[in-house]
Amino acid sequence: MSAFNRPVTVQEFPLPERLGPGEVLVKVEMAGVCGTDVHLHKGQLPVPLPLIMGHETVGVVADIGGEASDWLGQALQKGDRVSWTVGIPCGECRYCRVHRLPSRCANRRAYGVNTPCDKRPHLLGGYAEYHHLRAGTAIFKLADDLPTEALIGAGCALVTCVHAYEKMPLQWAESVVIQGSGPVGLAALAIASDAGARPIVVIGGPTDRLARCSRFGADVVVDIDEVKDPDKRRGIVLEHTNGLGADVVVECVGHPAAVSEGWHLARDGGRYMVLGQYCDAGPIPLNPHIITKKELALYGSYGSEPHHWAKALEFLRARRQRFPFHELVTHRFRLDQVNEALDAVAGWRTGKAAICPHG
């Protein structure tokens, strides 16, 4: 991507001649097309260009600089199937050391998001045939019984939701409303369902996405194309929460207007998590009186850390039958079809889209 809102082009870069200690070169098997990629393409984050996008990636180790281990201490070898965290915190700034908030590291570099490709080692995003992993990257060797499609289907959405629920833990039998039925909403639903939330109401669309939400444990789904009036949507929520509103509301939409609606869906004393606003989609008028009147607790969660990935990978393995994330990969694209992929994801015409650079 050389310019925002312009077609992404296929270019060639040289493979590294020699890897430094702890560096790993991965042959990319599959890279997810995330909603964040659409926002990046629209210029909704001030990222440096040119950029190879792609931050949800699975591949096979092609070369290693000396010896390297994954984040859990397993030695890496050529041929190992791996995935890795998006960003590398510096470990030196106050957010890393004092505030223990590495997701807000002042010097954080994220693959496929804010690491330009105009300088060596160039290959720093998943939309490429090969991906260079710097020393210190949290790499995870994948179990044989964890399909690549499961990890791509869950994408960064699952680890993002693991982080969010760590900040805002659920209690057994709490009522939950999830705004959004895309990948983030589906992941938020799966974790809430597994934690014993009930009832779970999902507000979103289109119909095929809502059908997947029902399969993943939603008790009630509300189609925004059929129920266009926010007051009527709130009425449905009240109907299923004893007339009070939900204990917890999780915003997974990415459109600011969802936040102003979501506050009204929570009960007095409820909790509201803003999770979908990773990129800057613009402001929206909000009434802070609602926070005071409801004594509403607000949370925000951004990105993830390596321990969230470890938990997410185990979640995917242990609950494959109940939450078949592997079935979410509905569209596969070649490298030269990346613009079609971005357009399809932007138009909500896919389950999970993936780039397969080697066919």
C-alpha positions as CSV (number, residue, x, y, z in Angstrom):
1,M,0.0,0.0,0.0
2,S,1.7,3.2,-1.2
3,A,-1.2,5.6,-0.8
4,F,-4.5,5.6,1.2
5,N,-7.7,4.9,-0.8
6,R,-5.6,3.8,-3.8
7,P,-5.2,0.3,-5.2
8,V,-2.7,-1.9,-3.4
9,T,0.0,-3.2,-5.9
10,V,2.2,-6.3,-6.0
11,Q,5.9,-5.6,-5.8
12,E,9.0,-7.7,-5.3
13,F,11.6,-7.4,-2.5
14,P,14.7,-9.5,-1.9
15,L,14.8,-12.2,0.8
16,P,17.3,-11.4,3.5
17,E,20.8,-12.7,2.6
18,R,21.5,-13.6,6.2
19,L,19.4,-13.7,9.4
20,G,20.6,-12.2,12.6
21,P,20.5,-14.1,16.0
22,G,17.0,-14.9,16.9
23,E,15.5,-13.8,13.6
24,V,13.1,-16.1,11.8
25,L,12.0,-16.2,8.2
26,V,8.5,-17.6,7.6
27,K,6.9,-18.8,4.4
28,V,3.4,-17.5,4.6
29,E,0.6,-20.0,4.3
30,M,-2.4,-17.8,5.0
31,A,-3.0,-14.2,6.1
32,G,-6.4,-12.9,7.3
33,V,-8.0,-9.8,5.9
34,C,-9.0,-7.9,9.0
35,G,-11.5,-5.1,9.3
36,T,-8.6,-3.0,10.6
37,D,-6.9,-3.5,7.2
38,V,-9.9,-1.8,5.6
39,H,-9.6,1.1,8.0
40,L,-5.9,1.3,7.3
41,H,-6.5,1.4,3.6
42,K,-9.0,4.3,4.2
43,G,-6.3,6.2,6.1
44,Q,-8.0,6.1,9.4
45,L,-4.7,5.6,11.3
46,P,-1.6,7.8,10.6
47,V,0.7,4.9,9.6
48,P,3.9,5.2,7.6
49,L,3.9,4.2,3.9
50,P,4.7,2.1,1.9
51,L,3.3,-0.7,4.0
52,I,2.8,-4.5,3.5
53,M,-0.5,-5.1,5.3
54,G,-1.4,-8.3,7.1
55,H,-1.3,-8.9,10.9
56,E,-3.2,-12.2,11.2
57,T,-0.7,-14.7,9.7
58,V,0.2,-18.4,9.8
59,G,3.2,-19.8,8.1
60,V,6.0,-22.3,8.1
61,V,9.5,-21.6,9.4
62,A,11.8,-21.4,6.4
63,D,15.0,-20.2,8.1
64,I,16.3,-19.3,11.5
65,G,19.2,-17.1,12.6
66,G,21.1,-19.4,14.9
67,E,18.7,-20.8,17.6
68,A,15.2,-19.6,18.5
69,S,12.4,-20.6,20.7
70,D,8.7,-19.8,20.7
71,W,7.2,-17.7,23.5
72,L,6.4,-20.8,25.5
73,G,10.0,-22.0,25.4
74,Q,9.7,-24.7,22.6
75,A,12.7,-24.8,20.3
76,L,11.8,-23.8,16.7
77,Q,13.0,-25.7,13.7
78,K,12.6,-25.4,10.0
79,G,9.2,-26.7,8.9
80,D,7.4,-25.7,12.1
81,R,4.0,-24.1,11.6
82,V,3.8,-20.9,13.5
83,S,1.9,-17.7,14.2
84,W,3.0,-14.6,16.1
85,T,1.9,-11.5,17.9
86,V,1.3,-8.3,16.0
87,G,3.6,-6.0,17.9
88,I,6.9,-5.9,19.7
89,P,6.9,-3.6,22.8
90,C,10.2,-1.9,23.6
91,G,10.3,-3.0,27.2
92,E,12.0,0.3,28.2
93,C,9.4,3.1,28.2
94,R,7.2,4.0,31.2
95,Y,4.2,2.2,29.7
96,C,6.2,-1.0,29.5
97,R,8.0,-0.8,32.8
98,V,6.0,1.4,35.2
99,H,2.4,1.2,34.0
100,R,2.7,-2.5,32.8
101,L,0.7,-1.6,29.7
102,P,2.8,-2.9,26.8
103,S,-0.1,-2.6,24.4
104,R,0.4,1.2,24.7
105,C,4.2,1.0,24.4
106,A,5.5,4.4,23.2
107,N,7.8,2.6,20.8
108,R,5.7,-0.3,19.7
109,R,6.1,-1.6,16.2
110,A,3.3,-3.7,14.8
111,Y,3.7,-6.0,11.8
112,G,1.4,-5.1,8.9
113,V,0.3,-1.9,10.7
114,N,3.1,0.6,11.3
115,T,6.2,-1.0,10.0
116,P,7.0,0.4,6.5
117,C,8.6,-1.8,3.9
118,D,10.8,0.6,2.1
119,K,13.9,-0.4,4.1
120,R,15.4,-3.8,4.8
121,P,14.2,-6.4,5.8
122,H,11.2,-5.2,3.8
123,L,9.0,-8.2,4.4
124,L,7.2,-7.1,7.6
125,G,3.5,-7.9,6.8
126,G,1.4,-10.9,6.1
127,Y,0.3,-10.0,2.6
128,A,3.6,-11.4,1.2
129,E,5.1,-14.7,0.2
130,Y,7.5,-14.5,3.1
131,H,7.5,-12.7,6.5
132,H,10.6,-11.6,8.4
133,L,10.3,-11.9,12.2
134,R,12.6,-9.8,14.3
135,A,14.4,-11.1,17.3
136,G,12.1,-10.8,20.3
137,T,8.9,-11.5,18.4
138,A,6.5,-13.6,20.5
139,I,6.2,-16.6,18.2
140,F,3.9,-19.5,18.9
141,K,4.5,-23.0,17.5
142,L,1.1,-24.4,16.5
143,A,-0.2,-27.8,17.6
144,D,-0.9,-30.3,14.9
145,D,-4.6,-30.5,15.9
146,L,-5.1,-26.7,15.5
147,P,-6.0,-26.0,11.8
148,T,-4.6,-23.0,10.1
149,E,-8.2,-22.0,9.2
150,A,-9.2,-21.9,12.9
151,L,-6.5,-19.4,13.7
152,I,-7.2,-17.2,10.7
153,G,-11.0,-17.5,11.3
154,A,-10.5,-16.3,14.8
155,G,-7.9,-13.8,13.7
156,C,-6.8,-10.9,15.9
157,A,-10.4,-10.7,17.1
158,L,-10.2,-13.5,19.6
159,V,-7.0,-12.3,21.2
160,T,-8.4,-8.8,21.3
161,C,-11.5,-10.1,23.1
162,V,-9.4,-12.2,25.6
163,H,-7.7,-8.9,26.5
164,A,-11.0,-7.1,26.8
165,Y,-12.6,-9.6,29.1
166,E,-9.4,-9.7,31.2
167,K,-10.0,-6.0,31.8
168,M,-13.8,-6.4,32.4
169,P,-14.3,-10.0,33.7
170,L,-17.7,-11.6,33.3
171,Q,-19.6,-13.2,36.2
172,W,-21.7,-16.3,35.8
173,A,-25.2,-15.8,34.3
174,E,-24.7,-12.1,33.5
175,S,-26.7,-10.8,30.6
176,V,-24.6,-9.6,27.7
177,V,-25.4,-7.5,24.7
178,I,-22.9,-7.6,21.8
179,Q,-23.0,-4.9,19.3
180,G,-21.7,-6.3,16.0
181,S,-21.8,-9.7,14.4
182,G,-18.5,-9.6,12.5
183,P,-15.3,-11.4,13.6
184,V,-14.9,-9.3,16.8
185,G,-18.5,-9.7,17.8
186,L,-18.4,-13.4,17.1
187,A,-15.2,-13.8,19.3
188,A,-16.8,-11.8,22.0
189,L,-19.8,-14.0,21.8
190,A,-17.8,-17.2,22.0
191,I,-16.0,-16.1,25.2
192,A,-19.1,-14.8,26.8
193,S,-21.0,-18.0,26.0
194,D,-18.2,-20.2,27.4
195,A,-18.1,-18.1,30.5
196,G,-21.8,-18.8,31.2
197,A,-23.4,-15.5,30.2
198,R,-27.1,-15.6,29.6
199,P,-29.0,-14.4,27.9
200,I,-26.7,-13.2,25.1
201,V,-28.2,-10.7,22.6
202,V,-26.3,-9.9,19.4
203,I,-27.2,-6.8,17.4
204,G,-25.8,-6.7,13.9
205,G,-26.1,-8.1,10.3
206,P,-26.3,-9.3,7.6
207,T,-28.3,-12.5,8.0
208,D,-25.5,-15.0,7.4
209,R,-23.4,-13.4,10.1
210,L,-26.3,-13.5,12.5
211,A,-26.9,-17.2,11.7
212,R,-23.3,-17.9,12.7
213,C,-23.9,-16.0,15.9
214,S,-26.8,-18.2,16.7
215,R,-24.6,-21.3,16.1
216,F,-22.0,-19.8,18.5
217,G,-24.5,-19.4,21.3
218,A,-26.5,-16.2,20.9
219,D,-29.9,-16.5,22.5
220,V,-31.3,-13.6,20.6
221,V,-30.2,-12.0,17.3
222,V,-31.4,-8.6,16.2
223,D,-31.0,-7.7,12.5
224,I,-30.3,-4.0,12.1
225,D,-31.6,-4.2,8.5
226,E,-35.0,-5.4,9.8
227,V,-35.1,-3.4,13.1
228,K,-33.8,0.0,12.0
229,D,-35.1,2.0,14.9
230,P,-32.6,2.1,17.9
231,D,-35.5,2.5,20.3
232,K,-37.0,-0.7,19.0
233,R,-33.7,-2.5,19.4
234,R,-33.5,-1.3,22.9
235,G,-37.0,-2.6,23.5
236,I,-35.9,-6.1,22.4
237,V,-33.0,-5.9,24.9
238,L,-35.3,-4.8,27.7
239,E,-37.7,-7.6,26.9
240,H,-34.9,-10.2,27.5
241,T,-33.3,-8.5,30.5
242,N,-36.2,-8.1,32.9
243,G,-36.9,-4.6,31.7
244,L,-33.6,-3.3,33.1
245,G,-31.0,-3.6,30.3
246,A,-27.9,-5.8,30.1
247,D,-25.4,-6.3,32.8
248,V,-22.7,-6.0,30.2
249,V,-22.6,-4.4,26.7
250,V,-19.6,-5.0,24.4
251,E,-19.2,-2.7,21.3
252,C,-17.6,-4.6,18.4
253,V,-18.8,-2.6,15.5
254,G,-16.2,0.0,14.7
255,H,-18.7,2.7,13.9
256,P,-18.9,5.5,16.5
257,A,-22.7,5.7,16.4
258,A,-22.8,2.3,18.0
259,V,-21.3,3.7,21.2
260,S,-24.1,6.3,21.7
261,E,-26.7,3.6,21.2
262,G,-24.9,1.1,23.4
263,W,-25.0,3.2,26.6
264,H,-28.8,3.0,26.5
265,L,-28.7,-0.8,26.3
266,A,-27.0,-1.3,29.7
267,R,-28.8,-1.5,33.0
268,D,-28.1,1.0,35.8
269,G,-24.8,0.1,37.3
270,G,-23.9,-1.9,34.2
271,R,-20.6,-2.1,32.3
272,Y,-19.8,-1.0,28.8
273,M,-16.7,-2.1,26.8
274,V,-15.6,-0.1,23.8
275,L,-13.7,-2.7,21.7
276,G,-14.4,-2.0,18.0
277,Q,-12.9,1.5,17.7
278,Y,-9.4,0.5,16.9
279,C,-9.1,3.1,14.2
280,D,-10.3,6.6,14.2
281,A,-13.6,6.6,12.3
282,G,-14.5,10.1,13.6
283,P,-16.4,11.6,16.5
284,I,-20.1,11.3,17.5
285,P,-22.2,13.4,19.9
286,L,-22.4,11.7,23.2
287,N,-24.4,12.6,26.3
288,P,-22.2,12.1,29.5
289,H,-25.3,12.5,31.6
290,I,-26.1,8.9,30.8
291,I,-22.9,7.7,32.4
292,T,-23.8,9.6,35.6
293,K,-27.5,8.7,35.6
294,K,-26.8,5.0,35.1
295,E,-23.7,4.9,37.2
296,L,-22.2,3.2,34.1
297,A,-18.7,1.8,34.2
298,L,-16.8,2.4,30.9
299,Y,-13.9,0.3,29.7
300,G,-11.6,0.5,26.7
301,S,-9.2,-2.2,25.4
302,Y,-6.6,-1.9,22.7
303,G,-4.7,-4.8,21.0
304,S,-3.3,-7.7,22.9
305,E,-0.2,-9.1,24.6
306,P,1.5,-12.5,24.2
307,H,-0.2,-14.1,27.2
308,H,-3.6,-13.3,25.5
309,W,-2.4,-15.2,22.4
310,A,-1.4,-18.2,24.5
311,K,-4.9,-18.3,26.1
312,A,-6.6,-17.8,22.7
313,L,-4.7,-20.7,21.1
314,E,-5.7,-23.0,23.9
315,F,-9.3,-21.8,23.6
316,L,-9.3,-22.6,19.9
317,R,-7.9,-26.1,20.5
318,A,-10.1,-27.0,23.5
319,R,-13.4,-25.7,22.0
320,R,-13.1,-26.6,18.3
321,Q,-16.4,-28.5,18.2
322,R,-18.4,-25.9,20.1
323,F,-16.9,-22.9,18.3
324,P,-15.8,-23.9,14.8
325,F,-13.8,-20.8,13.9
326,H,-12.2,-22.9,11.1
327,E,-15.5,-22.7,9.2
328,L,-15.4,-18.9,9.1
329,V,-12.8,-18.7,6.3
330,T,-15.2,-18.4,3.4
331,H,-13.1,-16.6,0.8
332,R,-9.5,-17.1,-0.3
333,F,-7.7,-14.6,-2.5
334,R,-4.3,-14.6,-4.3
335,L,-1.9,-11.7,-3.9
336,D,-3.0,-10.1,-7.1
337,Q,-6.6,-10.1,-5.8
338,V,-5.9,-8.2,-2.6
339,N,-8.0,-5.2,-3.7
340,E,-11.0,-7.5,-4.3
341,A,-10.4,-8.9,-0.8
342,L,-10.4,-5.5,0.8
343,D,-13.5,-4.5,-1.1
344,A,-15.4,-7.7,-0.1
345,V,-14.5,-7.3,3.6
346,A,-15.5,-3.6,3.5
347,G,-18.9,-4.6,2.0
348,W,-19.5,-7.4,4.6
349,R,-19.6,-9.9,1.8
350,T,-17.4,-12.5,3.4
351,G,-17.2,-14.6,6.5
352,K,-13.4,-14.4,7.0
353,A,-11.4,-13.5,3.9
354,A,-7.8,-14.8,3.6
355,I,-4.8,-14.0,1.4
356,C,-3.0,-17.2,0.2
357,P,0.2,-15.9,-1.4
358,H,1.3,-19.3,-2.7
359,G,-2.1,-20.3,-4.2
